[in-house]
């Protein structure tokens, strides 16, 4: 099979939205490994170099941000999908490469590179899923979170993570995370006891469990587990 050189994550409105597999994205990102791994790069060099490469290969916008919450010599990812931009034909997906403000240079070894590339892949997939959801309902806005008053951070997080669109998107991300270090059967076994999930198993499932008070019977957790279960079988079957 011919190796893909790019994948359009923001197709034109008259084109179908195809959710890429992690493998497709990682195969494309592999091209930039020699330019990054074991090279001493300034934060500006790595953020602009990665940003230009990702934007060109996947048709998304990429920006750089800084926060002390990111570990030194690391790159975290934030992603956003704007249905308004999408409806008017502009590029609607934006990724933020986030670094620690104290970093002057970043040096990634092969393991660090793999971790960052997986974060990029998962962010792209997450936002493409949101695009597919939005276009399927002709951009009708169904999330009323912005108009709902909440009393604290936990309630706000529950409102966000409990949205059907987020359950769908995170359900795919969590399945990928579980399969990072486990085979299909072990991943399914871990899913039987979601409250025992550790951060190293799946950071996103761990976050869901703790946001909803480690209650496996909470409706959000039950819906999420069903979605992850379905995606585990799909990903495992297709080896993606």
C-alpha positions as CSV (number, residue, x, y, z in Angstrom):
1,X,0.0,0.0,0.0
2,X,1.3,3.4,-0.9
3,X,2.2,5.5,2.1
4,X,0.1,8.7,2.5
5,X,2.0,11.9,2.3
6,X,-0.8,14.0,3.8
7,X,-4.3,13.7,5.1
8,X,-6.8,16.6,4.9
9,X,-8.4,16.9,8.3
10,X,-10.4,20.0,7.2
11,X,-12.1,18.9,3.9
12,X,-14.2,21.2,1.9
13,X,-17.9,21.2,2.7
14,X,-18.8,19.2,-0.4
15,X,-16.4,16.4,0.7
16,X,-17.1,13.7,3.2
17,X,-15.5,13.9,6.7
18,X,-13.3,10.8,7.2
19,X,-11.9,10.3,10.8
20,X,-8.3,9.3,10.3
21,X,-6.8,6.4,12.2
22,X,-4.0,7.0,14.6
23,X,-1.7,4.9,12.4
24,X,-2.3,7.1,9.4
25,X,-1.4,10.2,11.3
26,X,1.6,8.7,13.0
27,X,2.9,7.4,9.7
28,X,2.8,10.9,8.2
29,X,4.4,12.5,11.3
30,X,7.2,10.0,11.1
31,X,8.7,12.0,8.3
32,X,9.7,14.8,10.6
33,X,11.5,12.5,13.2
34,X,15.0,13.1,11.8
35,X,14.5,16.9,12.1
36,X,13.5,16.7,15.7
37,X,15.0,13.7,17.6
38,X,18.2,14.4,19.5
39,X,18.5,17.9,18.0
40,X,18.9,20.9,20.2
41,X,16.1,23.2,19.0
42,X,14.9,26.5,20.4
43,X,11.3,26.6,21.5
44,X,10.6,28.8,18.5
45,X,12.4,26.5,16.1
46,X,10.5,23.4,17.2
47,X,7.1,25.1,17.5
48,X,7.3,26.8,14.1
49,X,8.8,23.8,12.4
50,X,6.3,21.4,13.8
51,X,3.5,23.9,13.3
52,X,4.3,24.4,9.6
53,X,4.7,20.7,9.0
54,X,1.4,19.8,10.7
55,X,-0.5,22.6,9.0
56,X,0.7,21.6,5.6
57,X,0.3,17.9,6.0
58,X,-3.2,17.9,7.6
59,X,-4.8,21.3,6.6
60,X,-5.2,22.7,10.1
61,X,-4.0,25.9,11.8
62,X,-1.3,25.5,14.4
63,X,-0.3,28.0,17.1
64,X,2.1,28.1,20.0
65,X,1.2,28.8,23.6
66,X,3.0,28.6,27.0
67,X,1.9,27.7,30.5
68,X,3.8,26.7,33.6
69,X,1.5,23.7,33.9
70,X,3.5,21.9,31.2
71,X,6.5,20.0,32.3
72,X,10.0,21.3,31.2
73,X,11.3,19.9,27.9
74,X,7.8,18.7,26.9
75,X,5.1,19.7,24.5
76,X,1.4,19.3,25.3
77,X,-1.5,19.8,22.9
78,X,-4.7,21.7,22.9
79,X,-7.2,21.4,20.1
80,X,-10.3,23.4,19.0
81,X,-12.9,23.0,16.3
82,X,-14.9,26.1,15.3
83,X,-18.2,25.2,13.6
84,X,-18.7,28.8,12.6
85,X,-15.5,28.9,10.6
86,X,-16.3,25.5,9.1
87,X,-19.8,26.6,8.0
88,X,-18.2,29.5,6.1
89,X,-15.5,27.4,4.4
90,X,-12.5,28.4,6.5
91,X,-10.1,26.0,8.2
92,X,-12.0,25.2,11.4
93,X,-9.4,23.1,13.4
94,X,-6.7,24.7,15.4
95,X,-4.0,23.0,17.4
96,X,-1.9,24.6,20.1
97,X,1.6,23.3,20.8
98,X,2.0,24.2,24.5
99,X,5.4,24.5,26.2
100,X,6.7,25.6,29.5
101,X,7.6,29.4,29.5
102,X,10.9,28.7,31.2
103,X,12.1,26.5,28.3
104,X,14.7,28.0,26.0
105,X,15.4,24.8,24.1
106,X,13.7,21.4,23.8
107,X,15.5,18.1,23.1
108,X,13.4,15.1,22.4
109,X,14.7,11.6,22.3
110,X,12.8,8.9,20.4
111,X,10.5,8.1,23.3
112,X,9.7,11.8,23.9
113,X,9.0,12.2,20.1
114,X,6.6,9.3,20.1
115,X,4.7,10.7,23.1
116,X,4.3,14.1,21.5
117,X,3.3,12.6,18.1
118,X,0.6,10.5,19.8
119,X,-0.7,13.7,21.5
120,X,-0.9,15.4,18.1
121,X,-2.6,12.4,16.5
122,X,-5.2,12.2,19.3
123,X,-5.9,15.9,19.2
124,X,-6.4,15.8,15.4
125,X,-8.7,12.8,15.7
126,X,-10.7,14.4,18.5
127,X,-11.4,17.6,16.5
128,X,-12.2,15.8,13.3
129,X,-14.8,13.8,15.2
130,X,-16.3,17.1,16.4
131,X,-16.3,18.3,12.8
132,X,-18.1,15.2,11.6
133,X,-20.7,15.6,14.4
134,X,-21.3,19.2,13.6
135,X,-21.6,18.7,9.8
136,X,-23.9,15.7,10.3
137,X,-26.5,18.0,12.0
138,X,-25.9,20.9,9.5
139,X,-24.0,23.0,12.1
140,X,-27.0,23.0,14.5
141,X,-25.6,24.0,17.9
142,X,-26.8,21.6,20.6
143,X,-24.3,22.3,23.4
144,X,-25.8,24.8,25.8
145,X,-22.9,24.7,28.2
146,X,-22.0,28.3,27.5
147,X,-25.4,29.4,28.7
148,X,-25.5,27.3,31.8
149,X,-24.5,28.7,35.2
150,X,-22.2,26.5,37.3
151,X,-21.0,26.8,40.8
152,X,-17.6,25.3,40.8
153,X,-14.9,23.7,38.6
154,X,-16.0,20.1,39.2
155,X,-19.6,21.0,38.0
156,X,-18.2,22.7,35.0
157,X,-16.0,19.7,34.1
158,X,-18.9,17.4,34.6
159,X,-21.0,19.5,32.2
160,X,-18.3,19.5,29.6
161,X,-17.3,15.9,29.8
162,X,-20.9,14.7,30.0
163,X,-21.8,16.2,26.6
164,X,-22.7,13.5,24.1
165,X,-20.2,14.9,21.6
166,X,-17.3,14.7,24.1
167,X,-18.2,11.2,25.1
168,X,-18.1,10.2,21.5
169,X,-14.7,11.9,20.8
170,X,-13.0,10.9,24.1
171,X,-14.3,7.4,23.7
172,X,-12.0,7.0,20.7
173,X,-9.1,8.7,22.4
174,X,-9.4,6.5,25.5
175,X,-9.5,3.3,23.4
176,X,-6.2,4.3,21.7
177,X,-4.7,5.1,25.1
178,X,-5.7,1.7,26.5
179,X,-4.2,-0.1,23.5
180,X,-0.9,1.8,23.9
181,X,0.4,-0.6,26.5
182,X,-2.0,-3.5,26.4
183,X,-3.4,-5.9,23.9
184,X,-7.1,-5.9,23.1
185,X,-8.1,-8.5,25.7
186,X,-6.2,-6.8,28.5
187,X,-7.7,-3.5,27.5
188,X,-11.2,-4.9,27.6
189,X,-10.5,-6.5,31.0
190,X,-9.4,-3.2,32.4
191,X,-12.6,-1.6,31.2
192,X,-14.6,-4.0,33.3
193,X,-13.4,-2.1,36.4
194,X,-13.1,1.5,35.3
195,X,-12.6,2.9,38.8
196,X,-9.3,0.9,39.0
197,X,-7.9,2.7,35.9
198,X,-4.5,4.4,36.5
199,X,-3.2,7.5,34.8
200,X,-0.7,5.4,32.9
201,X,-3.5,3.2,31.5
202,X,-5.5,6.1,30.1
203,X,-5.2,9.7,31.3
204,X,-8.5,10.6,29.8
205,X,-10.5,7.7,31.4
206,X,-8.8,8.4,34.7
207,X,-9.9,12.1,34.4
208,X,-13.5,11.0,33.6
209,X,-13.6,8.6,36.6
210,X,-12.3,11.2,39.1
211,X,-14.5,14.0,37.7
212,X,-17.6,11.8,38.3
213,X,-16.5,10.8,41.9
214,X,-15.3,7.4,40.9
215,X,-18.9,6.2,40.4
216,X,-19.0,3.5,37.8
217,X,-22.8,3.6,37.7
218,X,-23.0,7.3,36.8
219,X,-24.9,7.6,33.5
220,X,-22.0,9.5,31.9
221,X,-19.5,6.8,32.9
222,X,-21.7,4.0,31.7
223,X,-22.2,5.7,28.3
224,X,-18.5,6.4,28.0
225,X,-17.5,2.8,28.8
226,X,-19.9,1.5,26.2
227,X,-18.4,3.9,23.6
228,X,-14.8,2.9,24.5
229,X,-15.8,-0.8,24.4
230,X,-17.1,-0.4,20.9
231,X,-14.0,1.5,19.7
232,X,-11.7,-1.0,21.3
233,X,-13.2,-3.8,19.2
234,X,-13.1,-1.6,16.0
235,X,-9.5,-0.4,16.5
236,X,-8.3,-3.9,17.6
237,X,-10.0,-5.5,14.6
238,X,-8.6,-3.0,12.1
239,X,-5.3,-2.8,13.8
240,X,-5.4,1.0,13.7
